[in-house]
């Protein structure tokens, strides 16, 4: 069971659809995204992506390849990790490096992450995600991707999301990103008085998320 915000949520997302998740505190939306990505275990109900669950090692490995994860405000590494290390974590590092060049951050790859601006770090993660999509990821899970961005970076993010050929499930309160989506889904934290029940979600055939009790 996922119980973050205290209510039940059953969600079906069609392949290629863009869905904005919103709630008063964002906790439920973030928990849902993490569960779909396989970062948070699900104790009740079922989350499927492309009709597949994540209960066996093979299914979990497939989920990792099928879903690209864009975390909220990636934090710079405190060690001497280089910016290039972000791109190296992509499922397709070469495609990620090419995307970094298009996004204007290729020249930063030899610099330490702790010396970069939030916008530069975000662009590196966007490039990593593009590499994952190039490697076959059909679902993009984004947790408040516009948080802390300057206007130019926010505009670039909107253009990126508009062009990526993925199913997009995104936690956001940003009106421009919400307008980009096909629909907005209020998470259970919009209704704080409801008792705690299992969270349900699902993603469909090509790249959609669905969990059912």
C-alpha positions as YAML, in Angstrom:
chain: A
units: angstrom
residues:
- id: 1
  name: UNK
  ca: [0.00, 0.00, 0.00]
- id: 2
  name: UNK
  ca: [1.10, 3.55, -0.70]
- id: 3
  name: UNK
  ca: [-0.50, 5.92, 1.73]
- id: 4
  name: UNK
  ca: [0.88, 9.41, 1.32]
- id: 5
  name: UNK
  ca: [-1.78, 12.02, 1.74]
- id: 6
  name: UNK
  ca: [-4.33, 9.57, 3.06]
- id: 7
  name: UNK
  ca: [-6.68, 8.78, 0.21]
- id: 8
  name: UNK
  ca: [-7.21, 6.28, -2.58]
- id: 9
  name: UNK
  ca: [-6.11, 7.13, -6.10]
- id: 10
  name: UNK
  ca: [-6.84, 4.98, -9.13]
- id: 11
  name: UNK
  ca: [-5.20, 6.29, -12.28]
- id: 12
  name: UNK
  ca: [-5.03, 5.00, -15.84]
- id: 13
  name: UNK
  ca: [-2.82, 6.83, -18.33]
- id: 14
  name: UNK
  ca: [-3.00, 6.06, -22.04]
- id: 15
  name: UNK
  ca: [0.11, 5.59, -24.13]
- id: 16
  name: UNK
  ca: [1.39, 8.96, -25.34]
- id: 17
  name: UNK
  ca: [-0.77, 10.92, -22.91]
- id: 18
  name: UNK
  ca: [0.59, 13.77, -20.79]
- id: 19
  name: UNK
  ca: [-0.85, 13.98, -17.29]
- id: 20
  name: UNK
  ca: [-0.19, 16.60, -14.62]
- id: 21
  name: UNK
  ca: [-0.56, 15.49, -11.00]
- id: 22
  name: UNK
  ca: [-1.34, 18.16, -8.45]
- id: 23
  name: UNK
  ca: [-2.11, 18.28, -4.75]
- id: 24
  name: UNK
  ca: [-1.88, 20.63, -1.81]
- id: 25
  name: UNK
  ca: [1.46, 19.40, -0.55]
- id: 26
  name: UNK
  ca: [2.73, 17.34, -3.48]
- id: 27
  name: UNK
  ca: [3.45, 14.37, -1.21]
- id: 28
  name: UNK
  ca: [0.98, 11.98, -2.82]
- id: 29
  name: UNK
  ca: [2.03, 12.91, -6.35]
- id: 30
  name: UNK
  ca: [5.70, 12.37, -5.53]
- id: 31
  name: UNK
  ca: [4.93, 9.03, -3.84]
- id: 32
  name: UNK
  ca: [2.97, 7.90, -6.88]
- id: 33
  name: UNK
  ca: [5.76, 8.83, -9.29]
- id: 34
  name: UNK
  ca: [8.36, 7.05, -7.16]
- id: 35
  name: UNK
  ca: [6.17, 3.96, -7.01]
- id: 36
  name: UNK
  ca: [5.69, 3.89, -10.79]
- id: 37
  name: UNK
  ca: [9.46, 4.31, -11.23]
- id: 38
  name: UNK
  ca: [10.05, 1.39, -8.87]
- id: 39
  name: UNK
  ca: [11.87, 3.57, -6.32]
- id: 40
  name: UNK
  ca: [9.24, 2.97, -3.62]
- id: 41
  name: UNK
  ca: [7.88, -0.52, -2.88]
- id: 42
  name: UNK
  ca: [4.14, -1.05, -3.20]
- id: 43
  name: UNK
  ca: [2.56, -3.03, -0.37]
- id: 44
  name: UNK
  ca: [-0.97, -3.23, -1.80]
- id: 45
  name: UNK
  ca: [-2.65, -2.88, -5.17]
- id: 46
  name: UNK
  ca: [-0.68, -3.13, -8.38]
- id: 47
  name: UNK
  ca: [1.15, -0.71, -10.65]
- id: 48
  name: UNK
  ca: [1.62, -1.78, -14.24]
- id: 49
  name: UNK
  ca: [3.52, -0.13, -17.07]
- id: 50
  name: UNK
  ca: [2.80, -1.42, -20.53]
- id: 51
  name: UNK
  ca: [0.77, -4.19, -18.91]
- id: 52
  name: UNK
  ca: [3.75, -5.38, -16.84]
- id: 53
  name: UNK
  ca: [4.10, -5.36, -13.08]
- id: 54
  name: UNK
  ca: [7.33, -5.16, -11.10]
- id: 55
  name: UNK
  ca: [7.22, -8.18, -8.82]
- id: 56
  name: UNK
  ca: [10.03, -10.23, -10.35]
- id: 57
  name: UNK
  ca: [13.66, -9.21, -10.98]
- id: 58
  name: UNK
  ca: [13.05, -9.36, -14.74]
- id: 59
  name: UNK
  ca: [9.99, -7.11, -14.46]
- id: 60
  name: UNK
  ca: [11.87, -4.63, -12.27]
- id: 61
  name: UNK
  ca: [14.75, -4.53, -14.73]
- id: 62
  name: UNK
  ca: [12.32, -3.88, -17.57]
- id: 63
  name: UNK
  ca: [10.62, -1.11, -15.56]
- id: 64
  name: UNK
  ca: [13.99, 0.60, -15.06]
- id: 65
  name: UNK
  ca: [14.52, 0.66, -18.82]
- id: 66
  name: UNK
  ca: [10.92, 1.62, -19.66]
- id: 67
  name: UNK
  ca: [10.70, 4.60, -17.30]
- id: 68
  name: UNK
  ca: [12.94, 7.65, -17.29]
- id: 69
  name: UNK
  ca: [13.05, 9.40, -13.90]
- id: 70
  name: UNK
  ca: [13.52, 13.17, -13.55]
- id: 71
  name: UNK
  ca: [13.80, 14.02, -9.83]
- id: 72
  name: UNK
  ca: [12.83, 17.25, -8.14]
- id: 73
  name: UNK
  ca: [15.67, 19.83, -8.16]
- id: 74
  name: UNK
  ca: [18.65, 17.47, -8.49]
- id: 75
  name: UNK
  ca: [21.18, 18.36, -5.79]
- id: 76
  name: UNK
  ca: [24.81, 18.93, -6.81]
- id: 77
  name: UNK
  ca: [27.18, 16.21, -5.65]
- id: 78
  name: UNK
  ca: [29.31, 17.22, -2.68]
- id: 79
  name: UNK
  ca: [32.22, 15.13, -3.85]
- id: 80
  name: UNK
  ca: [34.43, 15.74, -6.85]
- id: 81
  name: UNK
  ca: [31.93, 14.08, -9.17]
- id: 82
  name: UNK
  ca: [32.01, 15.62, -12.62]
- id: 83
  name: UNK
  ca: [29.05, 16.84, -14.60]
- id: 84
  name: UNK
  ca: [29.86, 14.07, -17.10]
- id: 85
  name: UNK
  ca: [28.91, 11.52, -14.44]
- id: 86
  name: UNK
  ca: [25.26, 12.56, -14.84]
- id: 87
  name: UNK
  ca: [25.35, 11.74, -18.54]
- id: 88
  name: UNK
  ca: [27.17, 8.47, -17.88]
- id: 89
  name: UNK
  ca: [24.17, 7.27, -15.86]
- id: 90
  name: UNK
  ca: [21.94, 7.48, -18.92]
- id: 91
  name: UNK
  ca: [20.87, 4.29, -20.64]
- id: 92
  name: UNK
  ca: [22.38, 5.77, -23.83]
- id: 93
  name: UNK
  ca: [25.39, 7.93, -22.81]
- id: 94
  name: UNK
  ca: [26.24, 8.87, -26.40]
- id: 95
  name: UNK
  ca: [22.74, 10.19, -27.03]
- id: 96
  name: UNK
  ca: [22.84, 11.98, -23.68]
- id: 97
  name: UNK
  ca: [26.14, 13.64, -24.60]
- id: 98
  name: UNK
  ca: [24.67, 14.76, -27.93]
- id: 99
  name: UNK
  ca: [21.63, 16.16, -26.13]
- id: 100
  name: UNK
  ca: [23.90, 17.98, -23.67]
- id: 101
  name: UNK
  ca: [25.49, 19.74, -26.63]
- id: 102
  name: UNK
  ca: [22.08, 20.80, -27.96]
- id: 103
  name: UNK
  ca: [21.09, 21.99, -24.49]
- id: 104
  name: UNK
  ca: [24.23, 24.10, -24.16]
- id: 105
  name: UNK
  ca: [25.91, 22.19, -21.32]
- id: 106
  name: UNK
  ca: [28.37, 19.97, -23.18]
- id: 107
  name: UNK
  ca: [31.27, 22.26, -22.29]
- id: 108
  name: UNK
  ca: [30.51, 21.77, -18.59]
- id: 109
  name: UNK
  ca: [31.08, 18.04, -18.50]
- id: 110
  name: UNK
  ca: [34.63, 18.24, -17.11]
- id: 111
  name: UNK
  ca: [33.60, 20.57, -14.31]
- id: 112
  name: UNK
  ca: [32.63, 19.39, -10.80]
- id: 113
  name: UNK
  ca: [28.89, 19.26, -10.19]
- id: 114
  name: UNK
  ca: [29.12, 21.38, -7.06]
- id: 115
  name: UNK
  ca: [30.27, 24.32, -9.19]
- id: 116
  name: UNK
  ca: [27.23, 24.34, -11.47]
- id: 117
  name: UNK
  ca: [24.05, 26.39, -11.25]
- id: 118
  name: UNK
  ca: [20.68, 24.69, -10.61]
- id: 119
  name: UNK
  ca: [19.70, 25.34, -14.21]
- id: 120
  name: UNK
  ca: [22.89, 23.75, -15.54]
- id: 121
  name: UNK
  ca: [22.39, 20.69, -13.36]
- id: 122
  name: UNK
  ca: [18.79, 20.37, -14.54]
- id: 123
  name: UNK
  ca: [19.87, 20.57, -18.19]
- id: 124
  name: UNK
  ca: [22.36, 17.77, -17.61]
- id: 125
  name: UNK
  ca: [19.55, 15.65, -16.17]
- id: 126
  name: UNK
  ca: [17.36, 16.52, -19.15]
- id: 127
  name: UNK
  ca: [20.14, 15.26, -21.40]
- id: 128
  name: UNK
  ca: [20.35, 12.08, -19.31]
- id: 129
  name: UNK
  ca: [16.60, 11.58, -19.76]
- id: 130
  name: UNK
  ca: [16.87, 12.12, -23.53]
- id: 131
  name: UNK
  ca: [19.48, 9.37, -23.59]
- id: 132
  name: UNK
  ca: [17.09, 7.08, -21.71]
- id: 133
  name: UNK
  ca: [14.35, 7.81, -24.25]
- id: 134
  name: UNK
  ca: [16.80, 7.12, -27.09]
- id: 135
  name: UNK
  ca: [17.49, 3.75, -25.42]
- id: 136
  name: UNK
  ca: [13.78, 2.88, -25.43]
- id: 137
  name: UNK
  ca: [12.17, 4.47, -22.37]
- id: 138
  name: UNK
  ca: [8.56, 5.26, -23.23]
- id: 139
  name: UNK
  ca: [7.48, 6.82, -19.93]
- id: 140
  name: UNK
  ca: [8.85, 10.00, -18.39]
- id: 141
  name: UNK
  ca: [8.19, 10.53, -14.68]
- id: 142
  name: UNK
  ca: [8.96, 14.10, -13.63]
- id: 143
  name: UNK
  ca: [8.71, 15.39, -10.06]
- id: 144
  name: UNK
  ca: [8.20, 19.18, -9.99]
- id: 145
  name: UNK
  ca: [10.62, 19.64, -12.92]
- id: 146
  name: UNK
  ca: [10.22, 23.45, -13.07]
- id: 147
  name: UNK
  ca: [11.00, 24.02, -9.39]
- id: 148
  name: UNK
  ca: [13.75, 26.61, -8.93]
- id: 149
  name: UNK
  ca: [14.28, 27.22, -12.65]
- id: 150
  name: UNK
  ca: [14.96, 30.62, -14.20]
- id: 151
  name: UNK
  ca: [12.53, 31.77, -16.94]
- id: 152
  name: UNK
  ca: [14.86, 30.77, -19.81]
- id: 153
  name: UNK
  ca: [15.37, 27.29, -18.36]
- id: 154
  name: UNK
  ca: [11.64, 26.92, -17.74]
- id: 155
  name: UNK
  ca: [10.90, 27.80, -21.37]
- id: 156
  name: UNK
  ca: [13.47, 25.27, -22.56]
- id: 157
  name: UNK
  ca: [11.88, 22.62, -20.33]
- id: 158
  name: UNK
  ca: [8.43, 23.26, -21.81]
- id: 159
  name: UNK
  ca: [9.82, 22.90, -25.34]
- id: 160
  name: UNK
  ca: [11.58, 19.69, -24.37]
- id: 161
  name: UNK
  ca: [8.47, 18.12, -22.87]
- id: 162
  name: UNK
  ca: [6.43, 19.16, -25.91]
- id: 163
  name: UNK
  ca: [8.84, 17.35, -28.25]
- id: 164
  name: UNK
  ca: [9.72, 14.16, -26.36]
- id: 165
  name: UNK
  ca: [7.82, 11.12, -27.76]
- id: 166
  name: UNK
  ca: [6.86, 9.71, -24.37]
- id: 167
  name: UNK
  ca: [3.97, 9.19, -22.01]
- id: 168
  name: UNK
  ca: [4.44, 11.97, -19.44]
- id: 169
  name: UNK
  ca: [3.34, 11.69, -15.82]
- id: 170
  name: UNK
  ca: [4.38, 14.81, -13.97]
- id: 171
  name: UNK
  ca: [3.88, 16.29, -10.52]
- id: 172
  name: UNK
  ca: [3.63, 20.03, -11.02]
- id: 173
  name: UNK
  ca: [1.84, 23.17, -9.95]
- id: 174
  name: UNK
  ca: [3.36, 25.17, -12.79]
- id: 175
  name: UNK
  ca: [0.52, 26.58, -14.95]
- id: 176
  name: UNK
  ca: [2.51, 26.48, -18.21]
- id: 177
  name: UNK
  ca: [3.53, 22.85, -17.76]
- id: 178
  name: UNK
  ca: [-0.01, 21.95, -16.69]
- id: 179
  name: UNK
  ca: [-1.37, 23.58, -19.85]
- id: 180
  name: UNK
  ca: [0.99, 21.41, -21.89]
- id: 181
  name: UNK
  ca: [-0.71, 18.28, -20.53]
- id: 182
  name: UNK
  ca: [-3.80, 16.53, -21.83]
- id: 183
  name: UNK
  ca: [-5.36, 16.53, -18.38]
- id: 184
  name: UNK
  ca: [-4.76, 17.40, -14.75]
- id: 185
  name: UNK
  ca: [-5.39, 14.88, -11.98]
- id: 186
  name: UNK
  ca: [-5.81, 16.07, -8.40]
- id: 187
  name: UNK
  ca: [-4.11, 13.70, -5.97]
- id: 188
  name: UNK
  ca: [-5.76, 12.58, -2.76]
- id: 189
  name: UNK
  ca: [-4.12, 15.34, -0.74]
- id: 190
  name: UNK
  ca: [-6.76, 17.59, -2.31]
- id: 191
  name: UNK
  ca: [-9.28, 15.82, -0.04]
- id: 192
  name: UNK
  ca: [-7.65, 15.67, 3.40]
- id: 193
  name: UNK
  ca: [-10.61, 14.28, 5.30]
- id: 194
  name: UNK
  ca: [-10.80, 10.92, 3.49]
- id: 195
  name: UNK
  ca: [-9.53, 7.87, 5.40]
- id: 196
  name: UNK
  ca: [-6.26, 6.26, 4.37]
- id: 197
  name: UNK
  ca: [-6.75, 3.59, 1.70]
- id: 198
  name: UNK
  ca: [-4.53, 1.85, -0.86]
- id: 199
  name: UNK
  ca: [-3.23, 3.95, -3.72]
- id: 200
  name: UNK
  ca: [-3.99, 2.62, -7.17]
- id: 201
  name: UNK
  ca: [-2.26, 3.50, -10.45]
- id: 202
  name: UNK
  ca: [-1.59, 2.13, -13.95]
- id: 203
  name: UNK
  ca: [0.33, 2.89, -17.21]
- id: 204
  name: UNK
  ca: [-0.91, 1.35, -20.45]
- id: 205
  name: UNK
  ca: [0.44, -0.55, -23.45]
- id: 206
  name: UNK
  ca: [3.17, 1.52, -25.05]
- id: 207
  name: UNK
  ca: [3.90, 3.68, -22.03]
- id: 208
  name: UNK
  ca: [1.02, 4.30, -19.62]
- id: 209
  name: UNK
  ca: [0.82, 3.80, -15.83]
- id: 210
  name: UNK
  ca: [-1.99, 1.86, -14.07]
- id: 211
  name: UNK
  ca: [-2.39, 0.49, -10.56]
- id: 212
  name: UNK
  ca: [-5.42, -1.47, -9.49]
- id: 213
  name: UNK
  ca: [-6.47, -2.96, -6.16]
...
